[in-house]
Amino acid sequence: CGASHSGFVTNDGHIFTFGSNIDGQLGIVDKNLNKSTAPLLVSSMLQSGIYGKQISCGSHHTMVLTDTGSVYTWGRNTQG
């Protein structure tokens, strides 16, 4: 859980996020969606054949460790 959003990875590697999206921390395509109370599939990862293994949510960002050992991040990025 982050400060204002959360996420989870299903057993089959699908990544879902929900909560605030003010800084893009949900990782969804719709940049106009400011928040969601329902879990949303991070479809861009799935469409690229990328499957999650672990997820970590910070104050305004999200990080995912994939099944191949790569790490992807998205969100505010004001501190690198």
C-alpha positions as CSV (number, residue, x, y, z in Angstrom):
1,C,0.0,0.0,0.0
2,G,1.1,3.5,-0.8
3,A,0.1,6.8,0.7
4,S,-3.0,7.1,-1.4
5,H,-3.1,4.0,-3.7
6,S,-2.6,0.2,-3.5
7,G,-1.8,-2.6,-5.9
8,F,-1.7,-6.3,-6.1
9,V,-0.4,-9.1,-8.5
10,T,-2.6,-12.1,-9.2
11,N,-1.3,-15.6,-9.2
12,D,-1.1,-15.5,-13.0
13,G,0.9,-12.3,-12.9
14,H,-1.7,-9.7,-13.8
15,I,-1.1,-6.3,-12.1
16,F,-4.0,-4.3,-10.6
17,T,-3.9,-0.9,-8.9
18,F,-6.5,1.4,-7.3
19,G,-6.8,4.6,-5.4
20,S,-5.3,8.0,-6.4
21,N,-3.9,8.5,-9.9
22,I,-3.0,12.2,-9.5
23,D,0.6,11.5,-10.3
24,G,0.1,8.5,-12.6
25,Q,0.8,6.0,-9.9
26,L,-1.9,3.6,-11.1
27,G,0.0,3.0,-14.4
28,I,-3.1,3.1,-16.5
29,V,-3.6,4.5,-20.0
30,D,-6.4,6.9,-19.1
31,K,-4.4,10.0,-17.9
32,N,-7.8,11.8,-17.1
33,L,-8.8,9.4,-14.4
34,N,-7.8,10.9,-11.1
35,K,-8.8,8.0,-8.9
36,S,-10.5,4.6,-8.8
37,T,-12.1,2.8,-6.0
38,A,-12.2,-0.4,-8.0
39,P,-9.0,-2.4,-9.0
40,L,-7.9,-1.5,-12.5
41,L,-5.8,-3.9,-14.7
42,V,-2.5,-2.3,-15.8
43,S,-3.2,-3.4,-19.3
44,S,-0.1,-2.0,-21.0
45,M,2.0,-4.5,-19.1
46,L,-0.2,-7.4,-20.0
47,Q,-0.3,-6.3,-23.7
48,S,3.5,-6.3,-23.7
49,G,3.6,-9.8,-22.3
50,I,5.0,-8.6,-19.0
51,Y,3.8,-10.4,-15.9
52,G,4.3,-9.2,-12.3
53,K,5.7,-11.2,-9.4
54,Q,5.8,-8.5,-6.7
55,I,4.5,-5.0,-6.3
56,S,5.5,-2.1,-4.0
57,C,3.6,1.2,-3.7
58,G,5.2,4.3,-2.4
59,S,3.8,7.8,-1.6
60,H,3.3,8.7,-5.3
61,H,4.8,5.9,-7.3
62,T,4.6,2.1,-8.0
63,M,7.3,-0.5,-8.6
64,V,6.8,-4.0,-10.1
65,L,9.2,-6.8,-10.1
66,T,8.4,-9.0,-13.1
67,D,8.7,-12.8,-13.5
68,T,11.9,-12.3,-15.5
69,G,13.6,-10.2,-12.8
70,S,13.1,-6.8,-14.5
71,V,11.7,-3.8,-12.5
72,Y,9.2,-1.3,-13.9
73,T,8.2,2.0,-12.2
74,W,5.7,4.7,-12.8
75,G,4.3,7.7,-10.9
76,R,5.5,11.1,-9.8
77,N,9.3,10.8,-10.4
78,T,10.2,14.1,-8.7
79,Q,13.2,12.5,-6.9
80,G,14.6,10.2,-9.5
